[in-house]
Amino acid sequence: MSEPDFPPRDPGPRPGGHRQARALATRSAILAAAAEEFATASYHEASLSRILERSKVTKGALYFHFVSKESIACAVVDEMEMLCRAMVDRCRGLGLDPLRTATQVVREMQDALDGPVLRAGQRLCSDGFTGPDRSGWPFRFWQEVFTALFVEAAAARLLVPRVEPASLARTVVDVSGGAFIASLAVSELSDLAQRVCENWELLLGAVADPAWLEGFRAEGGMGAVLGPHLGRGGWVAEA
């Protein structure tokens, strides 16, 4: 007589899975708290006790995941790098032309600045406490991203002939960095979107193919791209 054919028994969730999920949640809480702390304070000013307070984890849990403040800072920069690469991937996946893709990258950057990870990572890199190879990483990364997009734009004849893509990319990075520093000093970043909108309208007006520019402005230009961040104070160049 054959054995009855019972369905396989569900063993249920494994204890190890619960432990791993808790560990990941704890690590995420620490990194979120650290990003908040590093976004508002320099590396030296940042306090492990405030990170603990923000994260609501125990001191033992913090030191289980991270051996020092430096290791936490490096992990925050890792998070920033992943965030930046994901932003670019999303924008490239939209199927837009290279110049419109570049403007969407700008929009994603502005979105990300509403949270602490990008601001914290940039500050830590500038402070130089995450190693010499990473001190200029944000600037190098964005220059590479925009150079690639502008090379594609030039090949598609979306730029006027005299524009050199790498020089334009350097200008974008330099102007963007200056706008961030000025806005941080003057308004604690509250007018950054307006500055970014103005800068990009002026740059595109100088370098974009007139036919492309006409179509982009008909869509609302950078004001439409950055709209949610501009509020009532946004500035958009006249077409």
C-alpha positions as CSV (number, residue, x, y, z in Angstrom):
1,M,0.0,0.0,0.0
2,S,1.5,3.3,-1.1
3,E,2.1,6.2,1.2
4,P,-0.4,9.1,0.8
5,D,0.9,11.9,-1.3
6,F,0.9,14.8,1.2
7,P,1.9,18.3,0.0
8,P,5.3,19.4,1.3
9,R,5.2,20.9,4.7
10,D,5.9,24.7,4.9
11,P,8.7,25.1,7.4
12,G,7.7,28.7,8.0
13,P,10.1,31.6,8.3
14,R,13.6,30.7,9.4
15,P,14.9,32.3,12.5
16,G,18.1,33.4,10.6
17,G,15.9,35.3,8.2
18,H,14.4,37.3,11.0
19,R,17.8,38.1,12.5
20,Q,19.1,39.2,9.1
21,A,16.1,41.5,8.5
22,R,16.6,43.0,12.0
23,A,20.3,43.5,11.4
24,L,19.6,45.3,8.0
25,A,16.9,47.4,9.6
26,T,19.3,48.4,12.4
27,R,22.1,49.3,10.0
28,S,19.7,51.3,7.9
29,A,18.5,53.2,10.9
30,I,22.1,54.0,11.9
31,L,22.9,55.2,8.4
32,A,19.8,57.3,8.1
33,A,20.6,59.0,11.5
34,A,24.2,59.4,10.5
35,A,23.2,61.1,7.2
36,E,21.0,63.5,9.1
37,E,23.9,64.3,11.5
38,F,26.6,64.7,8.8
39,A,24.3,66.8,6.6
40,T,24.1,69.5,9.3
41,A,27.5,69.2,11.0
42,S,31.1,68.7,9.9
43,Y,32.9,65.4,10.5
44,H,34.5,66.8,13.6
45,E,31.3,68.4,14.9
46,A,29.2,65.3,14.3
47,S,28.4,63.3,17.4
48,L,28.1,59.6,17.9
49,S,25.8,60.2,20.8
50,R,23.4,62.2,18.6
51,I,23.6,59.5,15.9
52,L,22.6,57.0,18.6
53,E,19.8,59.3,19.8
54,R,18.5,59.8,16.2
55,S,18.7,56.1,15.3
56,K,17.1,54.8,18.5
57,V,19.5,51.8,18.6
58,T,21.7,50.7,21.4
59,K,25.4,51.5,21.6
60,G,26.2,47.8,21.3
61,A,24.1,47.6,18.1
62,L,26.0,50.6,16.6
63,Y,29.4,49.1,17.3
64,F,28.3,45.7,16.0
65,H,27.8,47.3,12.6
66,F,30.5,50.1,12.7
67,V,33.8,50.2,14.5
68,S,34.2,54.0,14.4
69,K,32.8,57.3,13.3
70,E,35.0,57.1,10.3
71,S,33.5,53.8,9.2
72,I,30.0,55.3,9.5
73,A,31.1,58.3,7.4
74,C,32.5,56.0,4.7
75,A,29.2,54.0,4.7
76,V,27.2,57.2,4.3
77,V,29.4,58.1,1.3
78,D,28.8,54.6,-0.1
79,E,25.1,55.3,0.2
80,M,25.5,58.6,-1.7
81,E,27.4,56.9,-4.5
82,M,24.7,54.3,-4.9
83,L,22.0,57.0,-4.8
84,C,23.8,59.0,-7.5
85,R,24.3,56.0,-9.8
86,A,20.7,55.0,-9.4
87,M,19.6,58.6,-10.3
88,V,21.5,58.5,-13.5
89,D,20.2,55.0,-14.4
90,R,16.6,56.2,-13.9
91,C,17.1,59.2,-16.0
92,R,18.7,57.3,-18.8
93,G,15.8,54.8,-18.7
94,L,13.3,57.5,-19.6
95,G,14.1,57.3,-23.3
96,L,14.7,61.1,-23.6
97,D,17.2,62.8,-25.8
98,P,20.6,63.5,-24.2
99,L,19.9,67.1,-23.3
100,R,16.5,66.4,-21.8
101,T,18.1,63.5,-19.9
102,A,20.7,65.9,-18.5
103,T,17.9,68.2,-17.2
104,Q,16.2,65.2,-15.6
105,V,19.4,64.4,-13.8
106,V,19.3,67.9,-12.5
107,R,15.8,67.4,-11.3
108,E,16.8,64.1,-9.6
109,M,19.7,65.9,-7.9
110,Q,17.3,68.5,-6.6
111,D,14.9,65.8,-5.4
112,A,17.7,64.0,-3.6
113,L,18.8,67.2,-1.8
114,D,15.5,67.2,0.0
115,G,16.9,64.2,1.9
116,P,20.1,64.0,3.9
117,V,22.2,61.4,2.1
118,L,23.4,63.5,-0.9
119,R,24.1,66.5,1.3
120,A,25.9,64.4,3.9
121,G,28.0,62.5,1.3
122,Q,29.0,65.7,-0.4
123,R,30.0,67.3,2.8
124,L,32.0,64.3,4.0
125,C,33.9,64.1,0.7
126,S,34.6,67.9,0.9
127,D,35.8,67.5,4.5
128,G,38.3,64.9,3.3
129,F,37.7,62.3,6.0
130,T,36.7,59.5,3.7
131,G,40.1,59.1,2.0
132,P,42.0,60.9,-0.7
133,D,40.4,58.9,-3.5
134,R,36.9,60.1,-2.5
135,S,37.5,63.7,-1.6
136,G,36.6,64.8,-5.2
137,W,34.4,61.9,-6.1
138,P,31.1,63.9,-6.5
139,F,32.7,66.4,-8.9
140,R,34.5,63.7,-10.9
141,F,31.4,61.6,-11.1
142,W,29.1,64.3,-12.3
143,Q,31.6,65.6,-14.8
144,E,31.8,62.1,-16.3
145,V,28.0,61.8,-16.4
146,F,27.5,65.2,-18.1
147,T,30.4,64.7,-20.4
148,A,28.9,61.5,-21.7
149,L,25.5,63.1,-22.1
150,F,26.9,66.1,-23.9
151,V,29.0,63.9,-26.2
152,E,25.8,62.2,-27.2
153,A,24.0,65.5,-27.6
154,A,26.7,66.8,-29.9
155,A,26.5,63.6,-32.0
156,A,22.8,64.2,-32.3
157,R,23.4,67.8,-33.3
158,L,21.6,69.1,-30.2
159,L,24.5,71.4,-29.4
160,V,25.7,74.4,-31.5
161,P,28.9,73.3,-33.3
162,R,31.4,75.5,-31.3
163,V,30.5,73.7,-28.0
164,E,33.1,71.2,-26.7
165,P,31.2,68.6,-24.5
166,A,33.9,68.1,-21.8
167,S,34.3,71.9,-21.4
168,L,30.5,72.3,-21.1
169,A,30.4,69.5,-18.5
170,R,33.1,71.1,-16.4
171,T,31.2,74.4,-16.6
172,V,28.0,72.7,-15.4
173,V,29.8,71.1,-12.5
174,D,31.6,74.4,-11.6
175,V,28.4,76.5,-11.8
176,S,26.4,73.9,-9.9
177,G,29.0,73.7,-7.1
178,G,29.1,77.5,-6.9
179,A,25.3,77.7,-6.7
180,F,25.2,75.2,-3.9
181,I,27.8,77.0,-1.9
182,A,26.2,80.4,-2.4
183,S,22.7,79.1,-1.7
184,L,23.9,77.4,1.5
185,A,25.5,80.6,2.7
186,V,22.7,82.9,1.8
187,S,19.5,81.0,2.3
188,E,20.3,77.5,3.7
189,L,19.5,76.1,0.3
190,S,16.0,77.5,0.2
191,D,16.7,79.3,-3.1
192,L,18.9,76.6,-4.7
193,A,16.2,75.5,-7.1
194,Q,15.8,79.0,-8.4
195,R,19.5,79.4,-8.9
196,V,19.7,76.1,-10.7
197,C,16.8,77.0,-12.9
198,E,18.4,80.3,-13.9
199,N,21.8,78.8,-14.5
200,W,20.5,76.0,-16.7
201,E,18.2,78.4,-18.7
202,L,21.2,80.6,-19.4
203,L,23.5,77.7,-20.3
204,L,21.0,76.0,-22.5
205,G,20.3,79.3,-24.2
206,A,24.0,79.6,-25.1
207,V,24.8,76.0,-26.1
208,A,21.6,74.2,-27.3
209,D,20.6,74.0,-31.0
210,P,17.9,76.7,-31.6
211,A,15.3,74.2,-32.8
212,W,15.8,72.0,-29.7
213,L,15.7,75.0,-27.5
214,E,12.4,76.2,-29.0
215,G,10.8,72.8,-28.4
216,F,12.2,72.6,-24.8
217,R,10.9,76.1,-23.9
218,A,7.5,75.2,-25.4
219,E,7.4,72.4,-22.8
220,G,8.1,75.0,-20.1
221,G,11.8,74.7,-20.0
222,M,13.7,74.3,-16.7
223,G,10.7,75.8,-14.9
224,A,8.7,72.7,-15.8
225,V,11.5,70.3,-15.0
226,L,12.1,71.9,-11.5
227,G,8.5,73.1,-10.9
228,P,7.8,71.4,-7.6
229,H,11.0,72.8,-6.1
230,L,10.5,76.4,-7.4
231,G,7.4,77.5,-5.5
232,R,6.3,81.0,-6.4
233,G,9.8,82.4,-6.6
234,G,10.9,80.4,-9.6
235,W,12.4,82.2,-12.6
236,V,12.2,81.0,-16.1
237,A,13.7,82.8,-19.1
238,E,11.4,84.2,-21.7
239,A,11.3,82.1,-24.9
